[in-house]
């Protein structure tokens, strides 16, 4: 978990990787980081959704919409799906 957060922190280029900021600056940066992490960072373990999407129950709707798009893509270009229909 900590390692994942460190990796995500490094991926978020606005977060400083060195130095010891003052408490107020640290608090502001932490809030900014967690806002990004929860609202903008799409997690592979959550089906490329943000934690906020999952928390607010939007996951079933998003997954259903993705399936509709994949089905339409398969009907239009079946050769692009090598293994099986999505």
Short mmCIF file of the C-alpha atoms (twelve columns), coordinates in Angstrom:
data_MODEL
# 
_entry.id   MODEL 
# 
loop_
_atom_site.group_PDB 
_atom_site.id 
_atom_site.type_symbol 
_atom_site.label_atom_id 
_atom_site.label_alt_id 
_atom_site.label_comp_id 
_atom_site.label_asym_id 
_atom_site.label_seq_id 
_atom_site.Cartn_x 
_atom_site.Cartn_y 
_atom_site.Cartn_z 
_atom_site.pdbx_PDB_model_num 
ATOM 1  C CA . UNK A 1  0.000   0.000   0.000   1 
ATOM 2  C CA . UNK A 2  2.712   2.480   0.993   1 
ATOM 3  C CA . UNK A 3  4.759   1.491   -2.017  1 
ATOM 4  C CA . UNK A 4  1.759   2.085   -4.305  1 
ATOM 5  C CA . UNK A 5  1.229   5.537   -2.798  1 
ATOM 6  C CA . UNK A 6  4.907   6.364   -3.274  1 
ATOM 7  C CA . UNK A 7  4.732   5.296   -6.901  1 
ATOM 8  C CA . UNK A 8  1.582   7.357   -7.445  1 
ATOM 9  C CA . UNK A 9  3.189   10.324  -5.699  1 
ATOM 10 C CA . UNK A 10 6.151   10.143  -8.055  1 
ATOM 11 C CA . UNK A 11 3.801   9.858   -11.042 1 
ATOM 12 C CA . UNK A 12 2.076   13.066  -9.947  1 
ATOM 13 C CA . UNK A 13 4.714   15.513  -11.159 1 
ATOM 14 C CA . UNK A 14 3.474   18.407  -9.054  1 
ATOM 15 C CA . UNK A 15 4.428   16.598  -5.851  1 
ATOM 16 C CA . UNK A 16 8.001   17.338  -4.672  1 
ATOM 17 C CA . UNK A 17 10.336  14.359  -4.364  1 
ATOM 18 C CA . UNK A 18 12.995  15.950  -2.205  1 
ATOM 19 C CA . UNK A 19 13.385  18.397  0.653   1 
ATOM 20 C CA . UNK A 20 11.403  18.856  3.818   1 
ATOM 21 C CA . UNK A 21 8.640   21.424  3.347   1 
ATOM 22 C CA . UNK A 22 7.128   23.463  6.149   1 
ATOM 23 C CA . UNK A 23 4.048   22.009  7.887   1 
ATOM 24 C CA . UNK A 24 1.583   24.295  6.094   1 
ATOM 25 C CA . UNK A 25 3.160   23.583  2.721   1 
ATOM 26 C CA . UNK A 26 3.204   19.864  3.494   1 
ATOM 27 C CA . UNK A 27 -0.478  19.903  4.444   1 
ATOM 28 C CA . UNK A 28 -1.398  21.784  1.257   1 
ATOM 29 C CA . UNK A 29 0.614   19.404  -0.914  1 
ATOM 30 C CA . UNK A 30 -0.869  16.363  0.819   1 
ATOM 31 C CA . UNK A 31 -4.397  17.636  0.271   1 
ATOM 32 C CA . UNK A 32 -3.568  18.336  -3.363  1 
ATOM 33 C CA . UNK A 33 -2.059  14.869  -3.803  1 
ATOM 34 C CA . UNK A 34 -5.003  13.021  -2.242  1 
ATOM 35 C CA . UNK A 35 -7.484  15.109  -4.248  1 
ATOM 36 C CA . UNK A 36 -5.637  14.063  -7.426  1 
ATOM 37 C CA . UNK A 37 -5.290  10.443  -6.235  1 
ATOM 38 C CA . UNK A 38 -8.984  10.076  -5.423  1 
ATOM 39 C CA . UNK A 39 -10.560 12.161  -8.196  1 
ATOM 40 C CA . UNK A 40 -8.239  12.018  -11.224 1 
ATOM 41 C CA . UNK A 41 -5.963  8.971   -10.953 1 
ATOM 42 C CA . UNK A 42 -7.509  5.975   -12.716 1 
ATOM 43 C CA . UNK A 43 -6.510  2.824   -10.819 1 
ATOM 44 C CA . UNK A 44 -5.863  -0.389  -12.725 1 
ATOM 45 C CA . UNK A 45 -7.075  -2.380  -9.706  1 
ATOM 46 C CA . UNK A 46 -10.428 -0.566  -9.906  1 
ATOM 47 C CA . UNK A 47 -11.023 -1.213  -13.600 1 
ATOM 48 C CA . UNK A 48 -9.410  2.115   -14.567 1 
ATOM 49 C CA . UNK A 49 -11.890 4.070   -12.490 1 
ATOM 50 C CA . UNK A 50 -11.153 6.573   -9.766  1 
ATOM 51 C CA . UNK A 51 -11.854 5.739   -6.113  1 
ATOM 52 C CA . UNK A 52 -14.554 8.429   -6.087  1 
ATOM 53 C CA . UNK A 53 -16.385 6.746   -8.984  1 
ATOM 54 C CA . UNK A 54 -16.394 3.434   -7.129  1 
ATOM 55 C CA . UNK A 55 -17.277 4.987   -3.770  1 
ATOM 56 C CA . UNK A 56 -20.288 6.823   -5.177  1 
ATOM 57 C CA . UNK A 57 -21.656 3.708   -6.868  1 
ATOM 58 C CA . UNK A 58 -20.965 4.779   -10.444 1 
ATOM 59 C CA . UNK A 59 -18.975 1.623   -11.277 1 
ATOM 60 C CA . UNK A 60 -21.907 -0.501  -12.580 1 
ATOM 61 C CA . UNK A 61 -23.081 2.316   -14.883 1 
ATOM 62 C CA . UNK A 62 -19.547 2.979   -16.181 1 
ATOM 63 C CA . UNK A 63 -18.872 -0.715  -16.798 1 
ATOM 64 C CA . UNK A 64 -22.215 -1.132  -18.600 1 
ATOM 65 C CA . UNK A 65 -21.464 1.875   -20.792 1 
ATOM 66 C CA . UNK A 66 -17.988 0.496   -21.592 1 
ATOM 67 C CA . UNK A 67 -19.562 -2.809  -22.615 1 
ATOM 68 C CA . UNK A 68 -21.988 -1.015  -24.966 1 
ATOM 69 C CA . UNK A 69 -19.051 0.781   -26.607 1 
ATOM 70 C CA . UNK A 70 -17.026 -2.450  -26.878 1 
ATOM 71 C CA . UNK A 71 -19.989 -4.307  -28.395 1 
ATOM 72 C CA . UNK A 72 -20.451 -1.572  -31.015 1 
ATOM 73 C CA . UNK A 73 -16.727 -1.631  -31.809 1 
ATOM 74 C CA . UNK A 74 -16.847 -5.422  -32.198 1 
ATOM 75 C CA . UNK A 75 -19.809 -5.218  -34.561 1 
ATOM 76 C CA . UNK A 76 -18.066 -2.548  -36.642 1 
ATOM 77 C CA . UNK A 77 -14.580 -4.116  -36.717 1 
ATOM 78 C CA . UNK A 78 -14.593 -7.763  -35.570 1 
ATOM 79 C CA . UNK A 79 -11.097 -8.364  -37.002 1 
ATOM 80 C CA . UNK A 80 -9.620  -6.046  -34.354 1 
ATOM 81 C CA . UNK A 81 -10.668 -8.469  -31.616 1 
ATOM 82 C CA . UNK A 82 -8.251  -11.338 -32.160 1 
ATOM 83 C CA . UNK A 83 -9.100  -13.676 -29.301 1 
ATOM 84 C CA . UNK A 84 -12.842 -13.329 -28.683 1 
ATOM 85 C CA . UNK A 85 -15.667 -10.800 -28.478 1 
ATOM 86 C CA . UNK A 86 -15.332 -8.430  -25.531 1 
# 
